[in-house]
Amino acid sequence: MAFVGIDTVVFSVPDIKQARRFFVDWGVRRVRDGRAGAVFETENGSHVVLRPPADGGPVAAAPGANFREVIWGVSSTRDLDAVARELARDREVTMDKDGTLHSVDPNGLGIGFRVWRRKRALKPSRTPINTPGALERIDAPSRFYARARPLRMGHVVFLVPDPKAGEKFYAERLGFWVSDRYAGGAGVFLRYAAKSDHHNLFLLRSREGKTAIDHVAFEVRDIHEVLGGGLYMQRRGWPTEVGPGRHPISSAYFWYFKSPCGGSVEYFGDSDYLTEAWKPTTYRRNRFSEWHLAAGIKPAGEA
């Protein structure tokens, strides 16, 4: 089974007006809007879907949760058929008219699968940097981002009762690769292909024993866009969850904002890229950040 990326995340939110305003400010393009909800699109074509609560879509994994489903893109109909056969061995699988499979994982999370129809490749231009002996920017000032325009969704993170069951399901049955773990089954970082970002899915043990969305992460071009996007969100009145900062696991720069859909959303850039040669590490303590600010940055010239 060849996975390509995160095709879609689906939320059912009571205040679609507020959620719509949030994602407009977040920098993803609105492609559809109406009584049935709204759809936003990243630069590679992946979608964030906002639906009203009583829309008849996938049910929440826990009472009161707004997250409904993450849909993974696969390379071909052959891969989609393979997923359907594997899941149908022990759980219900349904298929929409558009060819999207729907099911649930061991922690009750809604999961979907469809043949990837999005853009295969992106060639964004990052900000040129200067280092001794490697000058990329000559006779020109550096780029400053007024806001962010996310390229794609890089990963989703969930709080779950049983990360070990999740690891077994995604790794052994769907062919995801384990990148790193926290000891004692406290968490597992997974990627959908041998060659991919450090993680596309992170399952972290819930202290309350409930399943919930933690965050959805959107990749931008570089650390300058992480900062520019974060500053713009601050000016628009959206509260920081944590950041900016840098993760020691994945090496990525980040900035998280509280989401009206539940959990948070993250700008990130400069993540590690792994191959078959990578050897997973088991960490015995939480390594969320090398450094971080707790409540954003005070922009110059503002009180």
C-alpha positions in Angstrom: 0.0 0.0 0.0 1.6 3.2 -1.2 0.5 6.3 0.7 1.1 9.8 -0.7 0.0 12.3 1.8 -2.8 13.8 4.0 -5.6 14.4 1.6 -8.2 15.9 3.9 -9.1 16.6 7.5 -12.7 16.9 8.4 -14.2 18.9 11.4 -17.8 19.3 12.5 -17.9 22.6 14.3 -20.8 24.5 16.0 -19.5 27.9 15.0 -18.6 27.6 11.4 -18.4 31.4 11.0 -15.6 31.6 13.5 -13.8 28.6 12.1 -14.1 30.0 8.6 -12.5 33.3 9.7 -9.7 31.4 11.4 -8.7 29.4 8.3 -9.0 32.5 6.1 -6.5 34.2 8.3 -4.4 30.9 8.5 -3.7 31.4 4.8 -5.3 28.5 3.1 -7.5 29.2 0.1 -11.3 29.0 0.4 -12.6 26.9 -2.5 -16.2 26.2 -1.4 -18.6 27.8 1.1 -22.3 27.4 1.7 -24.9 25.9 4.0 -23.2 22.5 3.9 -20.0 24.0 5.3 -16.7 25.3 3.9 -13.6 23.8 2.2 -10.1 25.3 2.4 -7.2 24.2 0.3 -3.4 24.2 0.8 -0.9 24.9 -2.0 -0.7 21.2 -2.9 -4.4 20.8 -3.0 -5.2 19.1 0.3 -8.4 20.1 2.0 -9.6 21.2 5.4 -13.4 20.6 5.5 -15.7 22.3 8.0 -19.2 20.9 8.4 -22.2 21.8 10.6 -22.7 19.4 13.6 -25.7 17.5 12.2 -24.4 16.7 8.8 -24.6 12.9 8.9 -20.8 12.5 8.4 -18.5 10.3 10.5 -19.3 10.3 14.2 -16.9 11.8 16.7 -14.4 9.5 18.5 -15.5 11.0 21.8 -18.5 13.0 23.0 -18.1 16.7 22.3 -15.2 16.3 19.9 -15.2 18.3 16.7 -12.7 16.2 14.8 -14.3 13.7 12.5 -11.9 12.2 10.1 -8.4 12.2 8.5 -8.4 11.0 4.9 -5.1 9.6 3.6 -4.2 9.7 -0.1 -3.0 6.5 -1.8 -1.2 6.1 -5.1 -3.7 4.0 -7.1 -7.0 2.0 -7.1 -4.9 -1.1 -6.4 -3.6 0.4 -3.2 -7.2 1.5 -2.3 -8.5 -2.0 -2.8 -5.6 -3.4 -0.7 -6.6 -1.1 2.2 -10.2 -2.1 1.9 -9.4 -5.8 2.0 -7.1 -5.4 5.0 -9.6 -3.3 7.1 -12.6 -5.4 6.2 -11.1 -8.4 8.0 -12.2 -7.1 11.4 -14.0 -3.7 11.0 -16.7 -2.0 9.0 -15.6 -0.4 5.8 -17.9 1.8 3.6 -17.2 3.5 0.3 -18.7 6.8 -1.0 -19.8 7.4 -4.6 -16.5 9.3 -5.1 -14.4 6.3 -4.2 -13.5 7.3 -0.7 -13.2 4.5 1.9 -14.2 5.1 5.5 -13.5 3.2 8.7 -12.2 3.7 12.2 -8.8 2.9 13.9 -8.4 1.0 17.2 -8.7 4.3 19.2 -12.0 5.2 17.5 -10.5 7.8 15.1 -12.3 8.3 11.8 -10.0 7.3 9.0 -10.6 7.6 5.3 -8.6 6.7 2.1 -8.9 7.8 -1.5 -6.8 7.8 -4.6 -4.5 10.9 -4.5 -5.7 13.5 -7.1 -3.7 16.4 -5.6 -0.5 18.0 -6.9 2.3 15.5 -6.7 5.2 18.0 -6.4 5.7 21.5 -5.0 8.7 23.7 -5.9 8.4 26.6 -3.5 11.1 29.2 -3.3 12.5 29.6 0.2 14.3 32.7 1.5 18.0 32.6 0.4 20.4 32.6 3.3 24.0 33.7 3.7 26.6 31.7 5.5 30.4 32.0 5.3 31.5 30.4 2.0 28.0 29.9 0.8 26.4 33.2 -0.2 22.9 32.9 -1.6 21.7 36.5 -1.3 23.9 39.2 -2.7 22.9 42.9 -3.2 19.4 42.1 -2.0 17.6 42.3 1.3 16.1 39.2 2.8 12.5 38.3 2.4 9.9 39.2 5.0 6.5 37.4 5.1 3.4 39.5 5.8 1.5 36.3 6.4 1.8 32.5 5.7 0.5 30.5 2.7 0.7 26.9 3.9 2.1 24.4 1.3 0.5 21.2 2.7 -0.6 19.4 5.8 2.5 17.6 7.1 1.1 15.7 10.1 -1.8 15.1 12.5 -1.4 14.4 16.2 -4.0 12.7 18.4 -4.3 12.0 22.1 -5.4 8.4 22.4 -6.0 5.8 25.2 -3.7 3.2 23.6 -0.8 4.3 21.4 0.6 0.8 21.3 -2.6 -0.5 19.6 -2.4 2.4 17.2 1.2 1.6 16.4 0.4 -2.0 15.7 -2.5 -1.1 13.5 -0.8 1.6 11.4 2.6 -0.2 11.1 1.6 -3.8 10.8 -1.6 -3.5 8.8 -1.2 -0.3 6.8 2.6 -0.4 6.4 3.4 2.9 8.1 7.0 3.2 9.4 7.9 3.9 13.0 10.3 6.9 13.3 10.6 7.3 17.1 8.8 6.4 20.3 8.4 7.5 23.9 9.1 4.8 26.4 6.4 2.7 28.0 4.0 3.1 25.2 3.5 6.8 25.9 3.7 7.8 22.3 4.8 6.9 18.8 5.8 8.9 15.8 4.9 7.3 12.4 5.4 8.2 8.8 3.3 6.8 5.9 6.3 5.9 3.7 9.9 4.9 4.2 11.0 8.2 2.6 9.0 11.0 4.2 9.0 13.7 6.9 10.0 12.6 10.4 6.3 11.9 11.1 3.0 12.3 9.5 1.1 10.8 12.4 1.9 11.1 16.1 -0.2 9.2 18.7 0.3 10.4 22.3 -1.2 8.7 25.3 -4.1 10.7 26.7 -4.0 11.4 30.5 -7.8 11.3 30.6 -8.0 8.0 28.6 -10.0 9.7 25.9 -9.4 10.2 22.2 -9.0 13.8 21.0 -7.3 15.9 18.3 -4.2 17.5 19.5 -3.2 19.4 16.4 -2.9 19.5 12.6 0.4 20.8 11.3 0.8 22.9 8.1 4.2 23.1 6.4 5.5 26.5 5.2 8.6 27.5 3.3 11.0 28.3 6.0 11.4 29.7 9.5 10.8 33.2 8.2 7.3 32.2 7.1 6.7 30.4 10.4 7.4 33.8 12.1 5.6 35.9 9.5 2.5 33.7 9.7 2.5 33.7 13.4 2.8 37.4 13.7 -0.1 37.9 11.3 -2.3 35.5 13.3 -1.5 37.4 16.5 -2.5 40.7 14.9 -5.8 39.1 13.8 -6.5 38.3 17.5 -5.9 34.5 17.5 -4.3 33.2 20.7 -1.0 31.3 20.7 -1.0 27.8 22.1 2.8 27.8 22.3 5.6 29.2 20.3 7.5 30.0 18.3 10.1 27.4 19.1 12.0 24.4 17.8 11.4 20.7 18.2 14.4 18.5 19.0 12.5 15.5 17.6 12.1 16.3 13.9 14.3 19.5 14.2 11.3 21.6 12.9 10.6 25.2 13.8 7.0 25.7 15.0 4.3 28.0 16.2 1.0 26.7 17.5 -2.3 28.5 17.6 -5.5 27.5 19.5 -8.1 26.3 17.0 -11.9 27.0 17.1 -12.2 23.4 15.7 -10.6 22.0 18.9 -7.0 21.4 19.7 -4.5 23.6 17.8 -2.9 24.1 14.4 0.8 24.5 13.7 3.0 26.3 11.3 6.2 24.3 10.8 9.3 24.4 8.6 12.6 22.7 8.1 11.6 19.2 9.4 13.9 16.2 9.2 13.4 13.9 6.2 13.9 10.1 6.8 14.7 7.0 4.7 14.9 3.3 5.3 18.3 3.9 6.9 16.8 5.7 9.9 16.8 3.8 13.2 14.1 4.7 15.7 15.0 6.0 19.1 13.0 5.4 22.3 13.0 8.5 24.4 12.5 8.3 28.1 11.4 11.9 28.7 9.3 14.4 26.9 11.3 16.2 24.3 8.7 18.6 23.0 11.0 21.6 22.5 14.7 22.6 22.4 13.4 26.0 23.2 10.1 27.9 22.9 8.2 31.0 23.8 5.0 30.5 25.7 2.8 33.2 24.3 4.1 34.4 20.9 6.3 37.4 20.1 5.8 41.0 20.8 6.1 42.7 17.4 8.3 45.8 17.2 6.5 49.1 17.6 3.5 47.5 19.5 2.8 48.2 23.1 
